[in-house]
Amino acid sequence: MEDIQFESSVLHHVYMTTLTINLPLRRYSLAAEDIPVEVAKVAGEKKQAAEELCAVLAIQRHFPSVFEEQIAYHPEISEILKGARTSKVDNGVCPPLTAGPRPRLEWAAKREGMQFRLTSDLLQPGRRYETFGVLTSINSWAARLYVSAPGKGEDLFCTTFDSKKAKAENKAMLCLLSKLNRNGEFDDSLEQGKTNKLLDENGLPTPCHEIVPITADTFRTDDLCDPVISSLSSEPADQRPNVEMGDVQPLLSQLRAFTKQENIVAKETIDHDELRDVFKVTLLSADDTVLTTYTHYNKIAATLSAYLQLKLDNETLNSEKTSI
């Protein structure tokens, strides 16, 4: 039994148990020393449960035929493996750097007793996304990371943007990983994130310069969002007097007044599709018959187009009646 050793250390109230076997080479060669070999390593909330699972996994991994034929059918072994699945016993340690941010974040979240959910949305160029509060000039991705704990609701942790989906998601995961980096086990991941321009020097997600936040200066941000306007050079304009509009009503108001006077439209509904970020305008008659619908990412444009389409259809119908 001297050749088999269990070593346990406590990390954040979790027992890290390692099973080491010393290969007794000195028995066969005077010049050789015993070589310690790590055969299993687990983390558990209870020391005894971690050591039992460590021993079972060592036999299962290194002597699979012996385990299946002579050990696996024992009720005690089934209880150990079943207890490991239902309790806070983990048959692994922190994944290496090469595994990437997601496996490491899954391991860290499990250690902290929390869960996370990552979603990604494709943002089209030249669009305004009120949900994210941004304007886009190129195809880009928005990644949202949600965290939750037992007995608590799900909360949005962060939203990150990038022109590539994988980078947007890695930014979000690295951001949460930095908050769970208590003993420096993720320092290499965070340093790699800074090298790859996913995190800045303060550990925050780097911005995507092709995405502009929506501000009060709507006209200016619209210009920055438009890839054509932003490439034009400015020239001094001629000083010309403004044209007095008088009491002329806007076109949309005139169309609404016309359809109301003619008893054509009785109801107007506007629905916003958050997933596609578009507005759908529906014009209904007095008996809720759909007269026309129009969809556009701009609400005013959708409404105006719906009324124009209805007016055109009405004029076409009257023209056909006159010709008859």
Buried (B, 14 or more C-beta within 10 A) or exposed (E): EEEEEBEBEEEEEBBBBBBBBBEEEEEEEEEEEBEEEEBBBBBBEBEEBBBBBBBBBBBBEEEEEEBEEEBBEEEEBEEBBEBBEEEBBBBEBBBEBEEBBBBBBBBBBBBBEBBBEBEBBEBEBBBBBEBBEBBBBBEBBBBBBBBBEEEEEEEEBBBBBBBEBEBBBBBBBBBBBBBBBEEEBBEEBBEBBBEEEBBEEEBBBBBBEBBBEBEEEEEEBBBBBBEEEEEEEEEEEEEEEEEEEEEEEEEEEEBBEBBEEEEBBBEBEEEEEEEEBBBBBBBBEEEEEEBBBBBBBEBEEBBBBBBBBBBEEBEEEEEEEEEE
